[in-house]
Amino acid sequence: MPEVKIMVLMLHSAPKFLNSWKMKEEPKRLIFGATPIALLLILPLICVGVDFFWGNTIPFGRWTQYFSSSEPDFSRRVSGTVEEPESLEFLLSRLVRGEDRINLEVTGFACDKDFHSVVCVANQPVRIDTSNMTVYVSSYGILEQETVVRPYARQEDVLKVITPVHILNGNITPPACLYNHNVPAVIFSSGTTGNIFHEMNEIIIPLFITSKQFQSRVFFILEDYKPSFMSKYGKVMSHLSAYEVMNPAANRSVHCFPGSVVGLKYHGNLALNSSDIPGGHSMREFRHFLRESFDLRFRHVSQIKRPRLMLLSRRNTRRFLNEDEMVAMMEELGFQVIVVARSKIISNLNKFSQLINSCSVLVGAHGAGLTNELFLPSGAVMVQVELLGTEWPSTTYYGSTARAMGVHYLRYKIDPEESTLLKLYGRNHSVITDPGSLFRNGGYRAARTVFLDQQNVRINLVRFRDTLVEALSLVTDSDL
């Protein structure tokens, strides 16, 4: 009965449509009935007045963006005018599609579920008890239902550290509120930490995808809270939310919110798809967001006067056995070389992101450290040394990401003679002749043991020189 559904939605949405239409008519009279000078004088008073009476605090730095040429945080410019920010109900509805969106409109609660992620959305007032991480959604006329969500972007990752969230929906009697908030809550878990690939891939990028549209008017509740994670990504959190991140284990209270999101949307390995839920976001936009969050200096590689190359040096597996000779060749070509091994500076992302951003070229063997390509300026080059057995993850994780965000990607695929696996297994072993067979027959764990944990490399300097010459030409010939 599609006609019935459409009629229900029309009846449900009509009052809101009329109210929003009336609200938009008056600003139009003001804009077209006032002189440009009067408009400039009145707009600051309107912004301050809205903030004062409705209690939605806008930090001064963001408030001034109403009058800058850059994209404002709480409004958007269309044809020279400033429109009101989208309604909360509309923003929440972007996180679901199809039947799920209809359910959200009719009942006030729906979940978007796919292979990777589960995101449950409530577009009506909710109560969240942080003592047991239960979300209460009162949907009258519906029998009580319970939905349990592991608020982590990749549901297929079986991580014991993920604390589940219970969502009770229907004719329920929620506990009394102790604290009231005027922005929606987003609940997610910090999961496992210490590896920048997994932190970016499964937490930071999905958090950006899920919450960026709210333009900082959102409240984060961080399950499995870790001070080390907050220290590392505090700047990211503060650029996505104007409010302090809550540690529910230390709070243990009942909070009221005008809506909620449980879980984070995942688009793929270090990926943002502009056509996927909620729509419109890209890797270039995310990298711009990182540059603002960490206050990175260089926007484009042409701003770096002397070509600077960072070599990621590994100390355990996937080591460059002739690293000194590699560095000498890089310097001979004219690069200023920075060799970075595992150290405190890598774990201090606030400082390390600045260092990466000052480089024209990033070189490293396949591994999590290449995730730092996210901080390179536009037009820079990422050179990945592709080891035996790493062709698919090398391209999928880092090659595609580099190209999607405006960074040149050069692939240096080693020959078997450059790998220590040749000596370990012999030239005729399937590890050398058919690396994919190990994945097919033994699975990821077996392949990881060989290709990631047992393999080191002695670079062929003659072949590698050609790759570096190409990288140098790309960054020296690059224009804004």
C-alpha positions as CSV (number, residue, x, y, z in Angstrom):
1,M,0.0,0.0,0.0
2,P,2.5,2.7,-1.1
3,E,-0.4,5.3,-1.2
4,V,-1.0,4.8,2.5
5,K,2.7,5.2,3.4
6,I,2.9,8.4,1.3
7,M,-0.3,9.8,3.0
8,V,1.1,9.0,6.5
9,L,4.3,10.8,5.7
10,M,2.5,13.8,4.3
11,L,0.3,14.1,7.4
12,H,3.4,13.6,9.6
13,S,5.5,16.2,7.8
14,A,2.9,18.8,6.8
15,P,3.0,20.9,10.1
16,K,6.8,20.9,10.0
17,F,6.8,21.9,6.3
18,L,4.4,24.8,6.9
19,N,6.4,26.0,9.9
20,S,9.7,25.8,8.1
21,W,8.1,27.6,5.1
22,K,6.9,30.4,7.3
23,M,10.3,30.7,9.0
24,K,12.1,31.0,5.7
25,E,9.6,33.7,4.3
26,E,10.5,36.3,6.9
27,P,14.3,36.3,6.3
28,K,13.6,36.7,2.6
29,R,11.6,39.8,3.3
30,L,14.5,41.1,5.4
31,I,17.1,40.3,2.8
32,F,15.3,41.8,-0.1
33,G,13.8,44.7,1.8
34,A,17.1,46.0,3.4
35,T,20.1,47.7,1.9
36,P,23.3,45.8,1.7
37,I,24.8,48.0,4.4
38,A,21.9,47.5,6.8
39,L,22.1,43.8,6.2
40,L,25.8,43.7,7.2
41,L,25.0,45.6,10.4
42,I,22.0,43.4,11.3
43,L,23.4,39.9,10.6
44,P,25.9,39.9,13.6
45,L,23.0,40.8,15.9
46,I,20.8,38.1,14.5
47,C,23.6,35.5,15.0
48,V,24.3,36.6,18.6
49,G,20.6,36.8,19.4
50,V,19.9,33.3,18.1
51,D,22.8,31.9,20.2
52,F,21.6,33.8,23.3
53,F,18.0,32.8,23.3
54,W,18.4,29.2,22.1
55,G,21.5,28.4,24.1
56,N,23.4,26.8,21.1
57,T,26.9,28.0,21.9
58,I,28.9,29.0,18.8
59,P,32.7,29.4,19.5
60,F,33.9,32.8,18.3
61,G,36.3,31.3,15.8
62,R,33.4,29.5,14.1
63,W,31.0,32.4,14.6
64,T,33.2,34.7,12.5
65,Q,33.1,32.2,9.6
66,Y,29.5,33.5,8.9
67,F,31.3,36.5,7.3
68,S,34.3,34.7,5.7
69,S,34.7,33.4,2.2
70,S,35.2,29.9,3.4
71,E,32.4,27.4,4.0
72,P,30.6,28.3,7.3
73,D,30.0,25.8,10.0
74,F,26.4,26.4,10.9
75,S,25.0,27.7,7.6
76,R,25.5,27.4,3.9
77,R,25.7,30.1,1.2
78,V,23.4,29.9,-1.8
79,S,23.2,32.6,-4.5
80,G,24.7,35.2,-2.2
81,T,22.3,34.7,0.7
82,V,22.7,32.9,4.0
83,E,20.2,30.1,4.6
84,E,19.3,28.6,7.9
85,P,21.1,25.3,8.9
86,E,19.3,22.1,7.9
87,S,16.9,20.8,10.5
88,L,18.1,18.1,12.9
89,E,15.4,15.7,11.6
90,F,16.7,16.1,8.1
91,L,20.4,15.6,9.1
92,L,19.5,12.4,11.0
93,S,17.5,11.1,8.1
94,R,20.5,11.3,5.8
95,L,22.0,8.4,7.8
96,V,19.3,6.0,6.5
97,R,17.7,5.3,3.2
98,G,14.8,3.5,1.6
99,E,12.6,1.6,3.9
100,D,14.8,2.5,6.9
101,R,14.1,6.2,6.2
102,I,10.4,5.6,6.0
103,N,10.6,3.7,9.4
104,L,12.5,6.6,10.8
105,E,9.8,9.1,9.7
106,V,6.9,7.0,11.0
107,T,8.3,5.6,14.2
108,G,11.2,7.9,15.1
109,F,13.7,5.0,15.0
110,A,15.5,3.0,12.3
111,C,18.8,1.2,11.7
112,D,21.0,1.1,8.6
113,K,22.7,-2.3,8.4
114,D,25.2,-3.5,5.8
115,F,28.0,-6.0,5.7
116,H,30.4,-3.7,7.6
117,S,28.5,-1.3,9.8
118,V,25.3,-0.9,11.8
119,V,24.1,2.7,12.5
120,C,20.9,3.1,14.5
121,V,19.2,6.5,14.4
122,A,16.5,8.2,16.6
123,N,15.1,11.5,15.4
124,Q,13.0,12.1,18.5
125,P,14.0,12.8,22.2
126,V,15.9,9.9,23.8
127,R,17.3,9.2,27.2
128,I,20.7,7.6,27.6
129,D,21.7,5.8,30.8
130,T,25.5,5.8,30.8
131,S,25.7,3.5,33.8
132,N,24.6,0.5,31.6
133,M,24.8,2.1,28.1
134,T,21.1,1.8,27.4
135,V,19.3,4.2,25.0
136,Y,15.6,4.6,25.6
137,V,13.4,5.6,22.5
138,S,9.7,6.1,23.3
139,S,7.8,5.1,20.2
140,Y,4.1,4.9,21.2
141,G,2.0,2.3,19.5
142,I,4.9,-0.1,19.1
143,L,5.6,-3.1,21.2
144,E,8.9,-2.9,23.2
145,Q,11.9,-4.0,21.1
146,E,15.5,-4.3,22.0
147,T,18.4,-3.7,19.6
148,V,22.0,-4.4,20.6
149,V,24.7,-2.6,18.7
150,R,28.5,-3.0,18.8
151,P,29.3,0.7,18.1
152,Y,32.3,0.0,15.9
153,A,32.5,0.7,12.2
154,R,33.6,-2.8,11.1
155,Q,31.1,-5.3,12.6
156,E,33.1,-8.3,11.1
157,D,36.0,-7.5,13.4
158,V,35.5,-9.6,16.5
159,L,37.1,-7.4,19.2
160,K,36.5,-8.2,22.8
161,V,37.0,-4.6,23.9
162,I,33.9,-3.3,22.2
163,T,31.2,-2.6,24.8
164,P,27.7,-3.2,23.3
165,V,24.9,-0.5,23.5
166,H,21.3,-1.6,24.2
167,I,18.5,0.3,22.5
168,L,15.0,-0.1,23.9
169,N,12.3,1.2,21.6
170,G,8.5,1.2,21.9
171,N,6.1,1.6,24.8
172,I,8.6,2.0,27.5
173,T,9.0,3.9,30.8
174,P,12.5,5.5,30.7
175,P,14.4,6.6,33.8
176,A,14.2,10.3,34.8
177,C,16.7,12.8,33.2
178,L,19.5,14.2,35.2
179,Y,21.0,16.3,32.4
180,N,19.5,17.8,29.3
181,H,21.3,18.6,26.0
182,N,20.1,20.5,23.0
183,V,22.2,18.6,20.4
184,P,22.1,14.9,19.3
185,A,24.3,12.3,20.8
186,V,26.7,10.0,18.7
187,I,27.8,6.9,20.5
188,F,30.9,5.0,19.3
189,S,33.8,2.9,20.6
190,S,37.5,3.6,20.4
191,G,38.0,-0.1,19.9
192,T,41.6,-1.2,19.6
193,T,44.2,1.6,19.5
194,G,47.9,2.0,18.8
195,N,47.9,1.3,15.1
196,I,47.2,4.4,13.0
197,F,45.7,2.4,10.1
198,H,43.0,0.9,12.2
199,E,42.4,4.1,14.2
200,M,41.9,6.1,11.0
201,N,40.2,3.4,9.0
202,E,37.7,2.2,11.6
203,I,37.2,5.2,13.9
204,I,38.3,8.6,12.6
205,I,37.1,8.4,9.0
206,P,33.8,6.7,10.0
207,L,33.3,9.3,12.7
208,F,33.9,12.1,10.1
209,I,31.4,10.4,7.7
210,T,28.7,10.1,10.4
211,S,29.0,13.4,12.2
212,K,30.5,16.0,9.9
213,Q,27.1,17.1,8.6
214,F,26.1,18.3,12.1
215,Q,28.7,21.1,11.8
216,S,30.0,20.6,15.4
217,R,26.5,20.6,16.9
218,V,26.8,17.0,18.2
219,F,27.7,15.4,21.5
220,F,30.1,12.4,21.5
221,I,29.8,9.6,24.0
222,L,33.0,7.5,23.6
223,E,32.6,3.9,24.7
224,D,35.8,2.1,25.9
225,Y,37.3,5.5,26.5
226,K,41.2,5.6,26.5
227,P,43.1,8.7,27.5
228,S,45.8,7.9,25.0
229,F,43.3,7.8,22.2
230,M,41.9,11.2,23.2
231,S,45.4,12.7,23.5
232,K,46.2,11.5,20.0
233,Y,43.0,12.6,18.3
234,G,41.7,15.3,20.6
235,K,42.1,17.9,17.9
236,V,40.0,15.8,15.5
237,M,37.2,15.5,18.2
238,S,37.2,19.2,18.9
239,H,36.8,20.0,15.2
240,L,33.8,17.7,14.9
241,S,32.1,18.6,18.2
242,A,31.9,21.8,20.1
243,Y,31.4,19.8,23.3
244,E,33.7,17.8,25.6
245,V,33.7,14.1,24.8
246,M,32.0,12.0,27.5
247,N,33.5,9.0,29.1
248,P,30.4,7.0,30.1
249,A,32.3,4.8,32.6
250,A,33.2,7.9,34.6
251,N,29.8,9.5,34.2
252,R,27.1,7.0,35.0
253,S,24.1,9.3,34.7
254,V,20.9,9.7,32.7
255,H,21.1,12.2,29.9
256,C,18.3,13.6,27.6
257,F,19.1,14.4,23.9
258,P,16.8,15.5,21.0
259,G,18.1,12.6,18.9
260,S,20.8,10.0,18.8
261,V,23.1,8.0,16.6
262,V,24.6,4.7,17.7
263,G,27.4,3.3,15.6
264,L,29.6,4.7,12.8
265,K,29.1,4.4,9.0
266,Y,31.9,2.7,7.1
267,H,32.6,3.2,3.4
268,G,35.7,1.0,2.9
269,N,39.4,0.8,3.5
270,L,40.6,4.4,4.1
271,A,37.8,5.5,1.9
272,L,34.9,8.0,1.6
273,N,32.3,7.5,-1.1
274,S,30.4,10.6,-2.0
275,S,27.4,8.6,-3.1
276,D,27.2,6.4,0.0
277,I,25.3,7.4,3.2
278,P,25.1,10.2,4.2
279,G,26.3,11.5,0.8
280,G,28.5,14.3,-0.4
281,H,31.8,13.6,1.5
282,S,35.1,12.8,-0.3
283,M,38.7,12.0,0.7
284,R,39.8,15.4,-0.4
285,E,37.3,17.0,2.0
286,F,38.5,14.7,4.8
287,R,42.2,15.6,4.1
288,H,41.2,19.3,4.2
289,F,39.5,18.6,7.5
290,L,42.7,17.0,8.9
291,R,44.8,20.0,7.7
292,E,42.5,22.3,9.6
293,S,42.3,20.1,12.7
294,F,46.1,19.7,13.1
295,D,46.8,23.3,11.8
296,L,49.0,21.9,9.0
297,R,51.1,24.6,7.2
298,F,51.5,23.3,3.7
299,R,48.5,23.1,1.4
300,H,50.4,22.2,-1.8
301,V,53.8,20.7,-2.4
302,S,54.9,23.7,-4.4
303,Q,55.1,25.7,-1.1
304,I,58.0,23.5,0.0
305,K,61.2,25.2,-1.3
306,R,63.5,22.2,-1.3
307,P,62.3,18.7,-2.0
308,R,62.1,16.8,1.2
309,L,61.8,13.1,1.4
310,M,60.7,11.0,4.5
311,L,61.8,7.4,4.6
312,L,59.8,5.2,7.0
313,S,62.4,2.9,8.6
314,R,61.2,-0.3,10.1
315,R,63.2,-2.1,12.8
316,N,61.6,-5.5,13.0
317,T,60.1,-7.0,9.8
318,R,59.9,-5.5,6.3
319,R,63.2,-3.8,6.9
320,F,65.3,-2.2,4.2
321,L,68.6,-4.1,4.6
322,N,70.5,-1.5,2.5
323,E,68.9,1.5,4.0
324,D,72.1,3.6,4.2
325,E,72.8,3.1,0.5
326,M,69.2,4.1,-0.2
327,V,69.6,7.3,1.8
328,A,72.8,8.2,0.1
329,M,71.2,7.8,-3.4
330,M,68.2,10.0,-2.3
331,E,70.5,12.7,-1.1
332,E,72.6,12.5,-4.3
333,L,69.4,13.1,-6.3
334,G,68.8,16.4,-4.4
335,F,66.4,15.3,-1.7
336,Q,66.7,16.5,1.9
337,V,66.1,13.1,3.6
338,I,64.4,12.5,7.0
339,V,64.7,8.9,8.3
340,V,61.9,8.1,10.8
341,A,61.9,4.9,12.8
342,R,59.4,3.8,15.5
343,S,59.8,6.4,18.2
344,K,57.9,8.8,20.4
345,I,57.5,11.3,17.6
346,I,55.4,8.8,15.6
347,S,53.0,8.3,18.5
348,N,52.7,12.1,19.0
349,L,50.4,12.7,16.0
350,N,50.2,16.5,16.7
351,K,53.9,16.8,16.0
352,F,54.3,14.0,13.5
353,S,51.5,15.3,11.2
354,Q,53.4,18.6,11.0
355,L,56.6,16.8,10.0
356,I,54.8,14.7,7.3
357,N,53.1,17.7,6.0
358,S,56.4,19.4,5.4
359,C,57.6,16.6,3.1
360,S,57.3,16.4,-0.7
361,V,57.8,12.6,-0.9
362,L,56.9,9.7,1.5
363,V,58.7,6.4,1.0
364,G,58.0,3.2,2.9
365,A,57.4,-0.6,2.7
366,H,53.9,-1.8,2.9
367,G,52.5,-1.2,6.4
368,A,50.4,0.9,8.7
369,G,52.9,3.7,8.7
370,L,51.9,4.6,5.1
371,T,48.5,5.8,6.5
372,N,50.4,9.0,7.3
373,E,50.0,9.9,3.6
374,L,46.8,11.6,4.8
375,F,48.9,14.5,6.1
376,L,50.9,15.1,2.8
377,P,50.2,18.3,1.0
378,S,48.4,18.1,-2.4
379,G,50.7,17.3,-5.3
380,A,53.1,15.3,-3.0
381,V,54.2,11.8,-3.9
382,M,53.8,8.6,-1.9
383,V,56.1,5.8,-2.9
384,Q,55.1,2.4,-1.7
385,V,57.6,-0.5,-1.8
386,E,55.3,-3.4,-2.7
387,L,56.6,-6.6,-1.1
388,L,55.9,-10.1,-2.3
389,G,52.3,-11.1,-1.4
390,T,51.1,-7.6,-0.7
391,E,49.8,-6.5,-4.1
392,W,46.1,-6.3,-3.2
393,P,46.4,-4.6,0.2
394,S,49.1,-2.2,-1.2
395,T,46.8,-1.0,-3.9
396,T,43.5,-1.1,-1.9
397,Y,44.7,0.5,1.3
398,Y,47.2,3.1,0.2
399,G,47.3,3.4,-3.6
400,S,43.6,4.1,-4.1
401,T,43.6,6.5,-1.1
402,A,46.5,8.5,-2.3
403,R,44.9,9.1,-5.8
404,A,41.5,9.9,-4.2
405,M,42.9,12.8,-2.2
406,G,45.2,14.4,-4.8
407,V,48.5,12.8,-3.9
408,H,50.6,11.1,-6.6
409,Y,51.1,7.4,-6.1
410,L,54.2,5.5,-7.3
411,R,54.4,1.7,-6.9
412,Y,57.8,0.0,-6.6
413,K,57.1,-3.7,-7.0
414,I,60.1,-5.7,-5.8
415,D,61.5,-8.7,-7.7
416,P,61.9,-12.0,-5.9
417,E,65.6,-11.4,-5.8
418,E,65.1,-8.4,-3.6
419,S,63.1,-10.3,-0.9
420,T,64.6,-12.4,1.9
421,L,61.8,-14.9,1.2
422,L,63.7,-16.2,-1.8
423,K,66.5,-17.5,0.4
424,L,64.0,-18.9,3.0
425,Y,61.8,-20.8,0.6
426,G,63.7,-21.3,-2.6
427,R,62.9,-20.0,-6.1
428,N,60.4,-22.8,-7.0
429,H,58.3,-22.6,-3.8
430,S,54.7,-21.3,-4.2
431,V,55.4,-18.5,-1.8
432,I,57.6,-17.1,-4.6
433,T,55.9,-18.3,-7.8
434,D,52.3,-17.9,-6.6
435,P,51.9,-15.7,-3.5
436,G,48.1,-15.7,-3.8
437,S,48.0,-19.4,-3.2
438,L,48.9,-18.9,0.5
439,F,45.9,-16.6,0.9
440,R,43.6,-19.0,-0.9
441,N,44.8,-22.1,1.0
442,G,45.8,-20.8,4.4
443,G,43.8,-17.6,4.8
444,Y,45.0,-14.2,6.1
445,R,46.8,-15.4,9.2
446,A,49.0,-17.8,7.2
447,A,49.8,-15.2,4.6
448,R,50.5,-12.6,7.2
449,T,53.0,-14.8,9.0
450,V,55.0,-15.2,5.8
451,F,54.7,-11.9,3.8
452,L,54.5,-9.5,6.7
453,D,56.3,-11.1,9.6
454,Q,59.1,-13.0,7.8
455,Q,60.0,-10.7,4.9
456,N,62.7,-8.1,4.6
457,V,64.0,-6.5,1.4
458,R,67.3,-5.4,-0.2
459,I,66.3,-2.7,-2.7
460,N,67.8,-2.8,-6.2
461,L,69.2,0.7,-6.2
462,V,69.4,0.9,-10.0
463,R,65.7,0.1,-10.5
464,F,64.7,2.2,-7.4
465,R,66.6,5.2,-8.7
466,D,64.2,5.4,-11.7
467,T,61.2,5.6,-9.3
468,L,62.8,8.3,-7.2
469,V,63.7,10.4,-10.3
470,E,60.1,10.2,-11.3
471,A,59.0,11.3,-7.9
472,L,61.4,14.2,-8.0
473,S,60.1,15.4,-11.3
474,L,56.5,15.2,-10.1
475,V,57.2,17.5,-7.1
476,T,59.6,19.9,-8.8
477,D,57.3,20.4,-11.8
478,S,54.2,20.7,-9.7
479,D,52.2,24.0,-9.9
480,L,49.4,25.3,-7.7
